[in-house]
């Protein structure tokens, strides 16, 4: 973990830099998104009842924003088609973006390590994330099915291991199960 990275909640003044960072990060770092849909998702989350301003972060290095990530409330669904369970047990981590000039410099690892601690302090029992399981396993995520939380056909997964969860403490997800359905977001 890097000691020279400052993690802080985002502010309105950061939005323009966050948009640029996300667009470039996804355009240059993925083969599945140019970042436009990811920016739209961030805006949808910010406008939703699930948004938690204190858990939407930027990472700074020498005064420059080099990363952005956010956690929001995420209600699991009772079925594959919806029927959300409205409680505050689960946080969703999405999206995560690192500035294209700083990839592979442990910024993502630093961001998530610090952010996950904040989610614990906030009182959630678990965190869901969809993404590269090689990376997310490094910060403690495991395949979500191990916890009784299942992806649905609406999620564009390469494989089931891309849908992951993390308990905030041992056994926290023992009595929680359901499906990840993103129907509250058009751009998910």
BALOBA-1460 file (C-alpha; in Angstrom, 3 decimals):
// residues 188
<rec num="1" residu="x" x="0.000" y="0.000" z="0.000"/>
<rec num="2" residu="x" x="1.261" y="3.440" z="-0.907"/>
<rec num="3" residu="x" x="1.778" y="6.047" z="1.807"/>
<rec num="4" residu="x" x="1.897" y="9.038" z="-0.560"/>
<rec num="5" residu="x" x="-1.730" y="8.720" z="-1.742"/>
<rec num="6" residu="x" x="-4.400" y="10.854" z="-0.096"/>
<rec num="7" residu="x" x="-7.903" y="9.371" z="-0.129"/>
<rec num="8" residu="x" x="-10.714" y="11.853" z="0.499"/>
<rec num="9" residu="x" x="-14.428" y="12.202" z="-0.254"/>
<rec num="10" residu="x" x="-15.165" y="13.724" z="-3.643"/>
<rec num="11" residu="x" x="-16.533" y="17.272" z="-3.874"/>
<rec num="12" residu="x" x="-18.516" y="19.046" z="-6.594"/>
<rec num="13" residu="x" x="-15.273" y="20.777" z="-7.606"/>
<rec num="14" residu="x" x="-13.824" y="17.352" z="-8.476"/>
<rec num="15" residu="x" x="-16.571" y="16.297" z="-10.910"/>
<rec num="16" residu="x" x="-14.908" y="17.577" z="-14.097"/>
<rec num="17" residu="x" x="-11.609" y="15.865" z="-13.214"/>
<rec num="18" residu="x" x="-13.458" y="12.663" z="-12.268"/>
<rec num="19" residu="x" x="-15.253" y="12.564" z="-15.624"/>
<rec num="20" residu="x" x="-11.982" y="13.001" z="-17.530"/>
<rec num="21" residu="x" x="-10.281" y="10.374" z="-15.394"/>
<rec num="22" residu="x" x="-13.068" y="7.806" z="-15.876"/>
<rec num="23" residu="x" x="-13.274" y="8.361" z="-19.638"/>
<rec num="24" residu="x" x="-9.550" y="7.933" z="-20.159"/>
<rec num="25" residu="x" x="-9.233" y="5.074" z="-17.660"/>
<rec num="26" residu="x" x="-11.923" y="2.968" z="-19.325"/>
<rec num="27" residu="x" x="-11.080" y="3.978" z="-22.906"/>
<rec num="28" residu="x" x="-7.422" y="3.023" z="-22.510"/>
<rec num="29" residu="x" x="-7.691" y="0.322" z="-19.865"/>
<rec num="30" residu="x" x="-10.583" y="-1.870" z="-20.972"/>
<rec num="31" residu="x" x="-11.867" y="-3.529" z="-24.101"/>
<rec num="32" residu="x" x="-15.519" y="-3.280" z="-23.057"/>
<rec num="33" residu="x" x="-16.201" y="0.423" z="-22.408"/>
<rec num="34" residu="x" x="-15.189" y="3.848" z="-23.626"/>
<rec num="35" residu="x" x="-16.188" y="5.197" z="-20.207"/>
<rec num="36" residu="x" x="-19.284" y="7.123" z="-21.335"/>
<rec num="37" residu="x" x="-21.600" y="4.535" z="-19.777"/>
<rec num="38" residu="x" x="-19.501" y="4.524" z="-16.593"/>
<rec num="39" residu="x" x="-19.764" y="8.310" z="-16.244"/>
<rec num="40" residu="x" x="-23.528" y="7.987" z="-16.764"/>
<rec num="41" residu="x" x="-23.658" y="5.311" z="-14.044"/>
<rec num="42" residu="x" x="-21.782" y="7.557" z="-11.598"/>
<rec num="43" residu="x" x="-24.290" y="10.333" z="-12.295"/>
<rec num="44" residu="x" x="-27.211" y="7.934" z="-11.823"/>
<rec num="45" residu="x" x="-25.810" y="6.717" z="-8.511"/>
<rec num="46" residu="x" x="-25.265" y="10.296" z="-7.316"/>
<rec num="47" residu="x" x="-28.896" y="11.102" z="-8.155"/>
<rec num="48" residu="x" x="-30.276" y="7.983" z="-6.458"/>
<rec num="49" residu="x" x="-31.398" y="7.232" z="-2.926"/>
<rec num="50" residu="x" x="-28.509" y="4.768" z="-2.702"/>
<rec num="51" residu="x" x="-25.758" y="7.395" z="-2.950"/>
<rec num="52" residu="x" x="-23.579" y="8.004" z="0.124"/>
<rec num="53" residu="x" x="-21.476" y="11.148" z="-0.392"/>
<rec num="54" residu="x" x="-19.086" y="10.172" z="2.408"/>
<rec num="55" residu="x" x="-18.236" y="6.933" z="0.573"/>
<rec num="56" residu="x" x="-17.472" y="8.407" z="-2.852"/>
<rec num="57" residu="x" x="-13.736" y="9.010" z="-2.991"/>
<rec num="58" residu="x" x="-10.908" y="10.460" z="-5.006"/>
<rec num="59" residu="x" x="-7.268" y="9.523" z="-4.684"/>
<rec num="60" residu="x" x="-4.721" y="12.305" z="-4.910"/>
<rec num="61" residu="x" x="-1.014" y="12.146" z="-5.610"/>
<rec num="62" residu="x" x="0.901" y="15.419" z="-5.341"/>
<rec num="63" residu="x" x="-2.353" y="17.388" z="-5.594"/>
<rec num="64" residu="x" x="-3.537" y="15.571" z="-8.754"/>
<rec num="65" residu="x" x="-6.580" y="13.290" z="-8.842"/>
<rec num="66" residu="x" x="-5.280" y="9.877" z="-9.918"/>
<rec num="67" residu="x" x="-8.214" y="7.684" z="-8.900"/>
<rec num="68" residu="x" x="-11.929" y="7.629" z="-8.201"/>
<rec num="69" residu="x" x="-14.161" y="5.007" z="-6.618"/>
<rec num="70" residu="x" x="-17.461" y="4.922" z="-4.824"/>
<rec num="71" residu="x" x="-19.508" y="2.706" z="-2.583"/>
<rec num="72" residu="x" x="-23.297" y="2.992" z="-2.536"/>
<rec num="73" residu="x" x="-26.129" y="1.158" z="-0.842"/>
<rec num="74" residu="x" x="-27.190" y="-1.862" z="-2.856"/>
<rec num="75" residu="x" x="-30.390" y="-3.782" z="-2.187"/>
<rec num="76" residu="x" x="-30.204" y="-7.427" z="-3.187"/>
<rec num="77" residu="x" x="-33.184" y="-8.935" z="-4.987"/>
<rec num="78" residu="x" x="-35.274" y="-11.876" z="-3.909"/>
<rec num="79" residu="x" x="-35.442" y="-13.212" z="-7.473"/>
<rec num="80" residu="x" x="-33.410" y="-12.974" z="-10.674"/>
<rec num="81" residu="x" x="-35.946" y="-10.492" z="-12.011"/>
<rec num="82" residu="x" x="-36.095" y="-8.020" z="-9.126"/>
<rec num="83" residu="x" x="-37.994" y="-7.547" z="-5.893"/>
<rec num="84" residu="x" x="-35.305" y="-5.678" z="-3.998"/>
<rec num="85" residu="x" x="-34.748" y="-6.288" z="-0.291"/>
<rec num="86" residu="x" x="-34.501" y="-2.772" z="1.115"/>
<rec num="87" residu="x" x="-31.927" y="-2.813" z="3.897"/>
<rec num="88" residu="x" x="-28.507" y="-1.344" z="4.507"/>
<rec num="89" residu="x" x="-26.512" y="-4.571" z="4.713"/>
<rec num="90" residu="x" x="-24.765" y="-4.442" z="1.339"/>
<rec num="91" residu="x" x="-22.650" y="-1.767" z="-0.308"/>
<rec num="92" residu="x" x="-21.819" y="-1.865" z="-4.002"/>
<rec num="93" residu="x" x="-18.339" y="-0.871" z="-5.121"/>
<rec num="94" residu="x" x="-18.657" y="0.675" z="-8.571"/>
<rec num="95" residu="x" x="-17.031" y="2.108" z="-10.451"/>
<rec num="96" residu="x" x="-13.312" y="2.042" z="-9.779"/>
<rec num="97" residu="x" x="-11.022" y="4.079" z="-12.032"/>
<rec num="98" residu="x" x="-7.293" y="4.774" z="-11.916"/>
<rec num="99" residu="x" x="-5.713" y="7.445" z="-14.101"/>
<rec num="100" residu="x" x="-4.281" y="5.807" z="-17.218"/>
<rec num="101" residu="x" x="-0.819" y="7.250" z="-16.503"/>
<rec num="102" residu="x" x="-0.715" y="5.560" z="-13.083"/>
<rec num="103" residu="x" x="-1.880" y="2.006" z="-13.801"/>
<rec num="104" residu="x" x="0.128" y="-0.765" z="-12.086"/>
<rec num="105" residu="x" x="1.469" y="1.632" z="-9.441"/>
<rec num="106" residu="x" x="-0.609" y="0.199" z="-6.567"/>
<rec num="107" residu="x" x="-3.023" y="3.139" z="-6.553"/>
<rec num="108" residu="x" x="-6.086" y="0.888" z="-6.955"/>
<rec num="109" residu="x" x="-4.907" y="-1.386" z="-4.161"/>
<rec num="110" residu="x" x="-4.321" y="1.606" z="-1.883"/>
<rec num="111" residu="x" x="-7.697" y="3.153" z="-2.735"/>
<rec num="112" residu="x" x="-9.648" y="0.005" z="-2.035"/>
<rec num="113" residu="x" x="-7.806" y="-0.955" z="1.129"/>
<rec num="114" residu="x" x="-8.608" y="2.437" z="2.658"/>
<rec num="115" residu="x" x="-12.133" y="2.541" z="1.218"/>
<rec num="116" residu="x" x="-13.084" y="-0.906" z="2.487"/>
<rec num="117" residu="x" x="-12.081" y="0.181" z="5.985"/>
<rec num="118" residu="x" x="-14.455" y="3.156" z="5.684"/>
<rec num="119" residu="x" x="-17.287" y="0.823" z="4.608"/>
<rec num="120" residu="x" x="-16.650" y="-1.280" z="7.733"/>
<rec num="121" residu="x" x="-16.851" y="1.848" z="9.882"/>
<rec num="122" residu="x" x="-20.101" y="2.826" z="8.150"/>
<rec num="123" residu="x" x="-21.751" y="-0.413" z="9.357"/>
<rec num="124" residu="x" x="-22.302" y="-2.460" z="6.207"/>
<rec num="125" residu="x" x="-22.070" y="-6.257" z="6.414"/>
<rec num="126" residu="x" x="-20.729" y="-6.845" z="2.924"/>
<rec num="127" residu="x" x="-19.594" y="-5.325" z="-0.334"/>
<rec num="128" residu="x" x="-20.376" y="-6.469" z="-3.877"/>
<rec num="129" residu="x" x="-18.257" y="-5.712" z="-6.918"/>
<rec num="130" residu="x" x="-18.239" y="-6.818" z="-10.525"/>
<rec num="131" residu="x" x="-14.883" y="-6.861" z="-12.257"/>
<rec num="132" residu="x" x="-11.520" y="-8.524" z="-12.721"/>
<rec num="133" residu="x" x="-11.357" y="-11.232" z="-10.077"/>
<rec num="134" residu="x" x="-7.557" y="-11.377" z="-10.349"/>
<rec num="135" residu="x" x="-7.374" y="-7.825" z="-8.992"/>
<rec num="136" residu="x" x="-10.253" y="-7.865" z="-6.502"/>
<rec num="137" residu="x" x="-9.161" y="-11.137" z="-4.887"/>
<rec num="138" residu="x" x="-6.000" y="-9.262" z="-3.836"/>
<rec num="139" residu="x" x="-8.111" y="-7.029" z="-1.566"/>
<rec num="140" residu="x" x="-10.200" y="-9.807" z="-0.040"/>
<rec num="141" residu="x" x="-13.119" y="-10.324" z="-2.442"/>
<rec num="142" residu="x" x="-14.356" y="-13.823" z="-3.228"/>
<rec num="143" residu="x" x="-16.812" y="-15.166" z="-5.765"/>
<rec num="144" residu="x" x="-20.257" y="-13.991" z="-4.635"/>
<rec num="145" residu="x" x="-21.876" y="-17.426" z="-5.007"/>
<rec num="146" residu="x" x="-19.750" y="-18.568" z="-2.048"/>
<rec num="147" residu="x" x="-21.928" y="-16.247" z="0.061"/>
<rec num="148" residu="x" x="-25.289" y="-17.143" z="-1.495"/>
<rec num="149" residu="x" x="-25.324" y="-13.978" z="-3.607"/>
<rec num="150" residu="x" x="-25.787" y="-14.698" z="-7.295"/>
<rec num="151" residu="x" x="-25.339" y="-12.763" z="-10.534"/>
<rec num="152" residu="x" x="-28.271" y="-12.551" z="-12.920"/>
<rec num="153" residu="x" x="-28.532" y="-12.843" z="-16.654"/>
<rec num="154" residu="x" x="-28.593" y="-9.050" z="-16.890"/>
<rec num="155" residu="x" x="-24.972" y="-8.715" z="-15.817"/>
<rec num="156" residu="x" x="-22.432" y="-8.775" z="-18.672"/>
<rec num="157" residu="x" x="-20.038" y="-11.149" z="-16.942"/>
<rec num="158" residu="x" x="-17.225" y="-12.916" z="-18.718"/>
<rec num="159" residu="x" x="-17.645" y="-15.659" z="-16.142"/>
<rec num="160" residu="x" x="-19.284" y="-16.057" z="-12.708"/>
<rec num="161" residu="x" x="-16.052" y="-15.292" z="-10.832"/>
<rec num="162" residu="x" x="-16.391" y="-11.677" z="-12.006"/>
<rec num="163" residu="x" x="-19.253" y="-11.129" z="-9.511"/>
<rec num="164" residu="x" x="-17.646" y="-10.934" z="-6.063"/>
<rec num="165" residu="x" x="-18.398" y="-10.115" z="-2.435"/>
<rec num="166" residu="x" x="-16.476" y="-9.384" z="0.693"/>
<rec num="167" residu="x" x="-17.641" y="-9.735" z="4.279"/>
<rec num="168" residu="x" x="-16.729" y="-6.828" z="6.533"/>
<rec num="169" residu="x" x="-16.190" y="-9.314" z="9.348"/>
<rec num="170" residu="x" x="-16.201" y="-13.120" z="9.537"/>
<rec num="171" residu="x" x="-19.743" y="-14.477" z="9.215"/>
<rec num="172" residu="x" x="-21.325" y="-11.102" z="8.390"/>
<rec num="173" residu="x" x="-23.057" y="-12.498" z="5.291"/>
<rec num="174" residu="x" x="-24.227" y="-15.786" z="6.831"/>
<rec num="175" residu="x" x="-27.908" y="-14.774" z="6.883"/>
<rec num="176" residu="x" x="-27.888" y="-12.662" z="3.719"/>
<rec num="177" residu="x" x="-28.578" y="-14.005" z="0.257"/>
<rec num="178" residu="x" x="-30.178" y="-12.987" z="-2.987"/>
<rec num="179" residu="x" x="-29.486" y="-11.818" z="-6.502"/>
<rec num="180" residu="x" x="-27.609" y="-8.862" z="-7.922"/>
<rec num="181" residu="x" x="-30.121" y="-7.076" z="-10.163"/>
<rec num="182" residu="x" x="-29.169" y="-3.628" z="-11.468"/>
<rec num="183" residu="x" x="-32.636" y="-2.596" z="-12.627"/>
<rec num="184" residu="x" x="-32.522" y="0.614" z="-10.602"/>
<rec num="185" residu="x" x="-29.807" y="1.914" z="-12.947"/>
<rec num="186" residu="x" x="-30.239" y="2.345" z="-16.685"/>
<rec num="187" residu="x" x="-26.479" y="2.463" z="-17.317"/>
<rec num="188" residu="x" x="-25.410" y="-0.537" z="-15.224"/>
